[in-house]
Amino acid sequence: MRLWGLWLLVMGGAVWAGDADLTDEQKIRALNQTYLATLKAGDLDGHLALFCDDAEVYFPGQAPLFGAEAIKYARAENLRLVRLVNGAIHTDRLDIDGGTAYARGRFSYTLQRLDQDRKTWSYSGLFVLILKKQADGSWRIKVDGGFPSPE
């Protein structure tokens, strides 16, 4: 389960500065779709752009990931081994305090191995995020914590 846990960099994304007409809440909620779209497309660079350079990722049973390089290495390995077939992210609570936002919610994924057996399986759980507002008005992930549902 160690490898699959890294897929829990659960929300992400960016609704970039060109979306100035959107509220901060709309921008943050839109991060879900951007996050999922980059994973589904296998877009490593686009996915990494969703995180602060000093982002942190925490997942039970794994060493924490500190910084963009650690996240890049882990995510590249995931994309080499697993494909996101479908995914959904539901934000149950979102609090915005100036340039910091706190979100929690639920996720569910259908994943497929890219090895010979091409096995597909479902994976779900809870997430907690801390996001930071950028100078251009976009939001990026600062801290990501994922908690898989018991199997």
Phi, psi and omega per residue, in radians:
M1 nan -0.244 -3.090
R2 -0.966 -0.891 -3.100
L3 -1.071 -0.744 -3.034
W4 -1.216 -0.451 3.121
G5 -1.086 -0.509 3.134
L6 -1.161 -0.293 3.079
W7 -1.232 -0.055 -3.075
L8 -1.592 0.399 2.953
L9 -1.296 1.262 -2.633
V10 -1.257 -0.748 3.135
M11 -1.832 3.135 3.058
G12 2.953 -2.921 2.968
G13 1.832 3.129 3.127
A14 -2.672 2.310 2.892
V15 -1.861 1.855 -2.880
W16 -1.264 3.034 -3.016
A17 -0.960 -0.445 3.128
G18 -1.136 -0.192 -3.138
D19 -1.694 0.779 -3.044
A20 -1.108 -0.386 -3.133
D21 -1.336 -0.227 3.133
L22 -1.454 2.579 3.037
T23 -1.320 2.870 3.088
D24 -1.031 -0.709 3.123
E25 -1.073 -0.768 3.115
Q26 -1.096 -0.716 3.126
K27 -1.094 -0.792 -3.111
I28 -1.167 -0.751 3.123
R29 -1.122 -0.551 3.101
A30 -1.234 -0.316 3.115
L31 -1.010 -0.604 -3.138
N32 -0.945 -0.871 -3.080
Q33 -1.174 -0.663 3.100
T34 -1.128 -0.757 3.116
Y35 -0.996 -0.915 -3.119
L36 -1.115 -0.713 -3.115
A37 -1.094 -0.708 -3.138
T38 -1.183 -0.659 3.102
L39 -1.181 -0.792 -3.112
K40 -1.087 -0.637 3.141
A41 -1.420 -0.151 -3.073
G42 1.211 0.477 -3.072
D43 -1.533 1.507 -3.091
L44 -1.078 -0.830 -3.119
D45 -1.100 -0.755 3.099
G46 -1.103 -0.676 3.132
H47 -1.158 -0.784 -3.120
L48 -1.137 -0.485 3.125
A49 -1.155 -0.204 -3.120
L50 -1.453 -0.162 -3.047
F51 -1.936 2.570 2.977
C52 -1.139 2.685 3.115
D53 -1.027 -0.544 -3.126
D54 -1.850 0.510 -3.128
A55 -1.077 2.740 3.096
E56 -2.249 2.472 3.111
V57 -2.224 2.273 -3.133
Y58 -2.162 2.328 3.131
F59 -2.557 2.293 -3.099
P60 -0.931 2.343 3.087
G61 1.445 0.061 -3.125
Q62 -2.228 2.687 3.018
A63 -1.178 2.467 3.099
P64 -1.099 2.662 3.040
L65 -1.805 2.198 -3.132
F66 -2.080 2.011 3.039
G67 1.638 2.834 -3.056
A68 -1.064 -0.667 -3.112
E69 -1.151 -0.729 3.112
A70 -1.134 -0.722 3.116
I71 -1.156 -0.715 3.124
K72 -1.051 -0.800 -3.131
Y73 -1.078 -0.839 -3.116
A74 -1.131 -0.757 -3.117
R75 -1.166 -0.697 3.110
A76 -1.057 -0.719 3.109
E77 -1.116 -0.737 3.092
N78 -1.047 -0.832 -3.101
L79 -1.154 -0.437 3.083
R80 -1.283 -0.530 -3.013
L81 -1.845 -0.411 -2.977
V82 -2.430 2.534 3.068
R83 -2.060 2.377 3.018
L84 -1.420 2.016 3.128
V85 -1.457 -0.870 3.105
N86 -2.566 2.709 3.099
G87 -2.758 2.698 3.066
A88 -2.503 2.459 3.084
I89 -2.274 2.272 -3.138
H90 -2.134 2.031 3.102
T91 -1.518 2.008 -3.121
D92 -1.539 -0.503 3.124
R93 -2.509 2.401 3.114
L94 -2.473 2.082 3.092
D95 -2.080 2.281 3.129
I96 -2.060 2.218 3.136
D97 -2.266 1.587 -3.104
G98 1.152 -2.074 -3.110
G99 -1.670 0.239 3.115
T100 -2.205 2.422 3.098
A101 -2.252 2.586 3.124
Y102 -2.170 2.236 -3.120
A103 -2.306 2.570 2.986
R104 -2.486 2.691 -3.124
G105 3.118 -2.741 -3.057
R106 -2.213 2.650 3.073
F107 -2.356 2.731 2.976
S108 -2.573 2.364 -3.113
Y109 -2.260 2.609 2.830
T110 -1.940 2.112 -3.069
L111 -2.037 2.723 3.097
Q112 -2.374 2.267 3.036
R113 -1.178 2.589 3.121
L114 -1.805 0.241 3.090
D115 -1.505 -2.878 -3.046
Q116 -1.110 -0.621 -3.049
D117 -1.422 -0.290 3.078
R118 0.897 0.545 -3.108
K119 -1.034 2.390 3.087
T120 -1.955 2.454 3.120
W121 -2.639 2.853 3.117
S122 -1.758 2.604 -3.065
Y123 -2.580 2.282 -3.095
S124 -2.579 2.936 3.129
G125 2.975 -2.754 -3.106
L126 -2.070 2.747 3.067
F127 -2.407 2.750 2.986
V128 -2.348 2.353 -3.137
L129 -2.299 2.599 2.873
I130 -2.090 2.226 -3.122
L131 -2.075 2.614 3.112
K132 -2.077 2.378 3.083
K133 -1.374 2.369 -3.125
Q134 -1.631 2.874 -3.115
A135 -1.019 -0.513 -3.123
D136 -1.502 0.054 3.122
G137 1.648 -0.155 3.094
S138 -1.381 2.946 3.111
W139 -2.088 2.523 3.080
R140 -2.341 2.726 3.136
I141 -1.321 2.227 3.063
K142 -1.762 -0.807 3.125
V143 -2.369 2.332 -3.130
D144 -2.258 2.195 3.059
G145 -2.212 2.234 -3.137
G146 -2.075 2.492 -3.084
F147 -2.360 1.763 -3.105
P148 -1.157 2.593 3.046
S149 -1.178 2.546 3.082
P150 -1.052 2.518 -3.138
E151 -1.832 nan nan
